């Protein structure tokens, strides 16, 4: 069986998530990534990845929620 191609909305969402992760990791490399709203800089790569994933998940949460 052939696999279905993802629809355009999913592809656009995936690109937006990839772009967000890319920007966060570049901030980490430039040492400008902060922990939350504090002035402390992120020094650990794993922590930077966690921040990138949490910020990218916020992109997907902007969808309308279904009413019950």
Secondary structure, 3 states (H helix, E strand, C coil): CCCCCCCHHHHHHHHHHHHHHHHHHHHHHCCCCECCCCCCECCCHHHHHHHHHHHHHHHHCCCCCCCC
